[in-house]
């Protein structure tokens, strides 16, 4: 059964692709690009709107709300094969399992959205990493070969939506593999091991880019680097500058050869201590920009005017505080949407404490303020 949208698509005179490209380059647009980052799993269970219409995931929700389309091509740029996920112990309310990154983790049996409690990493010492690298990070792994022709059928060059290329993670996935605490210790105990991990991540991305860049007219690059929390980055700024940023520069060089000059990364928390190095490395857009862990998006857009773009940054706390708070915060974003380089949406997945009627008000108000006039 084909999913029927509950809302009309915002009116416009440009394609989604034209609009996104112009907005990210501070050029005139017919209206703001309209998107959202998604919802907690609980929203699909608790919101009557979703239940009544059998909306069970974020992909369906994007169609349901008729948002503008944004697509990506991703590659096999991490562990291959990953660890086998399996439960090793059942407790009263939780399961102890091995996850795909080889971590021993405690997760709730009811599967509600929460960060798992990580008990132990499989990779701690250089010997652990050497074995894992040999088994799971082979550059000649046939599973890393991209099926170009199949992707061309999915994403023709005459498409009307923006298409991005995944540039992965230089340090965020390493955090996943070592745990927060494990990475913090490893940077001091085994710095050469951590740098080799970063280099390996970079090589995986470069190999993937070499396969796909000649065949697609990409509009942007994207990545995931979730290494910041409310007190700043997990790794030190000098480590980020000296170890991570040079790898970004290598990737940037490949992207620029194909005129890809917009590159966003998904990094929560306070990115300000490493933002100069993100920009120097080539990442010039932040996504989904958590306000309470960092700042109002306007603060950084003003500070780095003409250099930085932001996607996200609508404070989820204000989204859950009722219609008046939503209106006040939306008004604070007006000058940045008008200037360009900024696409507003909830600053991570929309949580279930937001009332359905308030969320629909938020969508209506966003269209009224940033839609076609």
N, C-alpha and C positions, 0 to 999 in steps of 0.2 A: 504494500500500500504506500502510495506516494505521500510524503509529509506535506501538509498544507500550512503555509505560514499564517500566523495570527495577525500580522501587521503588514501593511503595505511597505514596500521598499521606499526609502527616502527618494523623493523626486530629484532629478539631476539632469544636467546637459552634457556631462562627461562620463566616460566609462570609469569603472572602479580603478582600473589600471592608470588611466590618465590622471585621475584625481589623486591617487596615492603618490605617484611620482611628483606631481606639482606640489602637493602639500609638504612632502619631505624635503623639497628644495626651495621652500619659502616663495613659491610662485602662486599666481592667482588660481583659485578653484571655484567651482560652482557652489560647493558646499563642503562641509567637513566629511572626511572619511568616517564611516559609521561602523564600529566594531566593538566587541566586548571580549574579555579574556576568558570568561566562563564562570562556572558555579561549583560550589562544593557538592560532593555526592549527596549530602543530606538534602540539598535543595530539591533534587529530583524525587525524593521521597516525601518531603514536607510541603512543597508548594502545590496547591490544588491545581493550579494552572498547568503544571508539568504532568501531574498524575492523570488528570482528565484527558490529556492529549497524548499520553504515552511517550512523553519526552524523557529519555533516560540517560542522555549523555550530552556533552558540550557540542559535539558536531551537529546533533539534531537540534539543539537549542539555537545555534547560529542560523539554521534554515527556518526554524519556527519564528524567530524574531526578524527574519529577512535582513540580516546585516550584510554589509558589503563583503565581498569575497577576498580572502587573502590565502594564498597557497604556498607550499614549500616542497622542495625536493630534498630528501634526507638520504644519507648513505650509511653503510655499515662501518662506522668509524670508532667503535669502542670494542669491548671484549667480543671475540668471536672464536669459539662459542662462549656464551656467558655461563655462569655457574647454574646448576640445576636448582630451581626453587623447590624446597621441600620443608615440611614441618618436622622438626626433630623432637619436640616435646609439647604436650598439651597441658595447660594449667587451667585454673578455674575460669578466668575471664580472658586469658591471653594465650597466644600460641608463640612458641619459640621456633623460629625458622631460619633457614639459610636462604638469603635472597640472591638475586641474579648477579650482584657484585661480590658475592662471597662473604657477606657479613652475617653474623649471628645476630638476629634481631627479635625483639619482643613486640608483637602487634596485637591489637584488640580482636577478640573473636567476632565481635559484631561488625568489624570492618569499617567503623566510622573514621572519618578523615582526621588523621593525627600523624605527627612525626613519630616514626617507630623509635623505641628505645634500643639503641645498638649496644650489644654486649661485647662483641669481639670481632676484630677484622681478620680475614684470612691472610692478609698481606701486612707484615709488620717490618721485616728485616730485608736487606738487599737480596738475600738468598730467596726469600718468598717472592719478591718482585721478579727476579731472574727467571724463576720457574713459570710464573704467571705470564710473563712477557713471551717466553718461548712457546707456551701452549695457546695463548689467547690473543696475542697481538701480532700475529704473523702478517707481514705486508703482502705476502704471496698467497694468502688465503683466497681460494676461488670464490668464496661467499662474499668477498668485497668487490667483486666485479659488478658494475652497474648495468642494468638492462636499459640501454639508451633508447632503443626503438619503442619499448613499452611505455617509457616515460614521455616520449614525444607524442604518443597517441593521447595520453592524459593531459598534456600541457602544450598545445600547439603554439607557435610563435604569434599567431593572430588572435590570441586569447584577449579577453576584455578585463582581466583581473591581474593584479600584481603577483609575481612569482618570485619566491626567494630561494636561496641556496643555503643549506645548513653548513655552518662552519664550526659546529660542535663546541667543545669545551677544552680549554687548556689546563684548568686547575680545578674546576667545579666537580667534574666526574672523579678526579683523583680524591677529592674530599669524600665523595660517596664511597670510594673503595677503601680508604684508610680510616674513615670517620673523622669528625671535627677534631677530636682530641688527638687522634693518631696522626693527622696531617700537621697539627701544631708541633708535636714532638718530632716528627720526621724531618721537618725543615731544619731543625737544629742537630738532631742525632745522625741523620742520613741525608744531608743536603744533595749529594751527588745522585742518590737514588731518586729523590723527588725531581731533580732537574731532568733526569733520564725519563721519568714518567711524563713530564711536560713535553719533552722532545718527541716522545713516542706519540702522544696525542696530536701534536702538530703534524707529524709525518702521516698519520692516518687521514687527517683532514686534507693535507696537500695531495695525497694520492687520489682521494675522492674528487677533489676539485679538478685535477688534471683530466679526469674522465668526463666530467659533466660540463665544464665551462665552455668548451668549444661548440657544444650542441644546443645550448639554450640561451635565450635572450633574457637573462635574469634582471629583475628590477631592484633587488636588495639582497643582502646577506643577513643571516641570523645566527644566534648561538645561545648557549646556556652556561652561565658562569655564576652559580648561586653560592658565592663565598663571603657574603657580607651579612651582618646582623646589625642590631640597633646601635652597637658600639663600634662599628667599622668592619673592616675585612678580617677574615680568619688569619690570613698570612700577612706578614709585614709589608708596608708600602715599598721598602727597598727590595724585598724579595720579588714582589710583583713587577717592579720596574726592571730588575736585572735578569729575571728568569722567564717571566710570562710575557712581558711586553715585546721582547725581540721575536718571539714566535708569532704574535699578532702581526708584526711588521712583515714577516714573510708571507703570511696569508693575505694581508692587504695588498702586497705587490701583485699577487696572482689575480685578486679581484679587480684591481685597477687596470690590468691588462685587458679586461673585458668590460671596462666602463661601469663597474659596480662600485658606487661611491656612497651607498647607504648601508650601514652595518649595525644592527642592533644586537644587544645581548640581554638575556633575562638574568638580572642579578638583583635580588631583594636586599633590603637593609640599607645601611648608610654607605654609599659608594664614593662619597666625597674624597676620602683620603687617596683613592686610586684613580679618580676620574681623570686627572691630567694624563695618566699613563694609558688609560683606555683610549682617550682621544688621540694621543700620539701614536698608539699602536694601530689605529684605524677604526675603532669602534666609536661611532658618533651618534648613537641613539640608545637610550635606556628604556627598558621594558620589563615589567609593567609599572615600575617606579612606585614603590611603597612610600607613602607620605609620612606615616608615623615613625618609620625607621630611618627617614632621611629628612625631607623638607617638602614644602609646597613646591610643585614643579616649576612655578614661576621664578623661584629663587635661583635655580641653576640655569634656567633658560635666559635669565637676565645676565647672570655672571658669565656665561659662555655663549653670548648672543652671536648667531651666525655660524657657530661651530657645532652646537649640540642640538639634538632632537630628542623628544620624549614621547613615548606612547604609553598611555595609562595615567596614573597620578590623580584619579578622582578618589578622594579619601573614603575608604570603605566604612570608617567610623561615622562619617557624616551621612553616608548612604543609609546607615542603619538608625540614624537619629531623627528621622521624620522629614516631612516635606519642606518645612521652612529651612532646616539645615541643608537639605539638598539644594534648594534654590540659592541660598547664600554662597555655598561653595561653587556651584555652577557659574555664578556671576563672576567669581574670582578668576575663572579660567578664560573669560571672554577675550581679553587682550592677547593672550597667547595663541588661541585658536585663530584669531584674526591675523596674527603676524606670520603664522605658518611654522612648520617644523614641530607641531604638537598635535597629537590625536588623543582626545580624552576618553578614558573608560575606567572602570573600577580598578583600583590599584592592586589587584590580584584577583583570585576567584571570588565572586560575590558570595558572602557567607549566608547561612540560613536564618540568621537573626533579622535580616532585612525583610520587611513585610512585602508581600507580593504587590499590593496596591501602591506602595511607595516605590518599588522598582519600576512599575509601569509608569508612574508619574515621572520618575527620573528619565526613562526613555522618551516620554512625550516632551519633557522640558528640553532635553538635549536636542531633539529634532526642531523644536520651536526656536531655540537659540542659535543652533549651528547648521540647520538644514537650509534648503534652497529658499531664498527670500522672494 
